[in-house]
Amino acid sequence: MQISVYGAGYLGTIVSACLADFGTPVVCCDSVTEKVWSLAKGHIPFYEKNLEEIVHRNVRAGRLTYSTEIETQAAKSQVIYLAQDDPDETEAVALRMAKTAAPGIPLLICTPTPVGTVTRIAQKLHEQGRDLAVVSHPLSLTEGCAVEDFNWPDRLLFGTSSTEAISTLKLVYRPVVMRGTPVIVTNAETAELVREAATAFIATKISFINEMATLCERVNADALNLSLALGLDKRIAPRCLQAGVGMGGSFVESNIASLAALAQRNGVQLQMLDAARAVSQQHAERTMRKVAEAMPTIENKQVGLLGLAVKPHTSSVAGSASVQLARQLAERGAVVRAYDPFAMPQARTELDQVVSFCDSAYTAADGVDALILATAWPEFRSLDFARMKSLLRRPVIVDTKNLFDCERLRSMGFEYYGVGRIPA
């Protein structure tokens, strides 16, 4: 398999060298002759740990070569990477290389580009009769350990609908895939957004710990050990990185209130914490708007609510966002029918006279105008949705936990509303 990598800057040099180190023939191309000839002579214009050794090793083995003949190399390649540091020319280069590239081959966009770039390139190629599989492939490379990041990624992310392209790319990344690295396939816009969102999330984490460090200085706490303890908390990993109704839990509100009070007493303003509380509240209100969007009006409507526990696998409703949602629905005039596998005894003390408690999910769905999934109990995944559809007055499902298979439900005729999901 022959691979072309366009870009002789930081990103392209790393990508081409690391791909060649997988044992695949790679040509690094660029329109700037000086860059190409400098690399061909072994002169890397920047330092990156282990990169020089990899470049020299693969050049000597004949697996890594450099060229300014962009169209010629594109015509010879089974896979093309665009990996410029500057996104300004990405579209023009893609169209240029596509003129000679074989139909259907993967054209990977690794260059940091705005959301929508890949779809726009694919549309222009289609208009020109050049239907390559344009793939968004953002790379998470950190300066100083970029080679390690490429060879040992946390995940491989591809934004494409082409199954053929994915099969080819799994062969390209076989050394990585064989180690069990997760492969995430999504649409181009999601993949492009991952890069920007990851950067924003890291910035948020840094801002948060910096605010905590300021507080540490005031209360005789140690920021280094605080960071270590927080980073080892499994709840801070993907487990708690799921969109939903809002924050909830036995001690969430009290802990946040206590931390905010401690900071205030010590003259520290926790702006990140204030923003998190505000966003949580706004998101809960947004969920209500989503329910209202699914129905012309909430007043006097029958609504089924699946789940009351603060989270699955517990009977606790302390701080439950689901219970708060039930109250809000009732306050707006809805008649709420609720079911939870284990939390109803506790929920009765919170919602007595507010909702009608049902003995099953099917009873909760019987005759309602909309069904809301509020707690992600695994057993709800295996519901008989054909039966559900026959019970519902209107086939409307609002999934606040993104638990259900939205494509399957929509194909069955349900009106499905998720959180941050691609609309039908």
Buried (B, 14 or more C-beta within 10 A) or exposed (E): EEBBBBBBBBBBBBBBBBBBBBEBBBBBBBBEEEBBBBBBEEEBEEEBEBBBEBBBBBBEEEBBBBBBEBEBBBBBBBBBBBBBEEBEBBBEBBBBBBEBBEEBBBBBBBBBBEBEBBBBBBEBBEEEEBEBBBBBBBBBBEEEEBBBBBBEBEEBBBBBEBEEBBEBBBEBBEEBBEEEBEBEBBBBBBBBBBBEEEEEEEEEBEEBBEBBBBBBEEEEEEBEEBBEEBEEEEEEEEEEEEEBBBBBBBEBBEEBEEBBEBBEEEEBEBEBBEEBBEEBEEBBEEBBEBBBEBBEEBEEBBBBBBBBBBBBEBBBBBBBBBBBBBBBBBEBEBBBBBBBBBBBEBBBEBBEEBBBBBEEBBBBBBEBBBBBBBBBBEEBEEBEBEEBBEBBBBBBBBBBBBBBEBEEBBEBEBBBBBBEEEEE
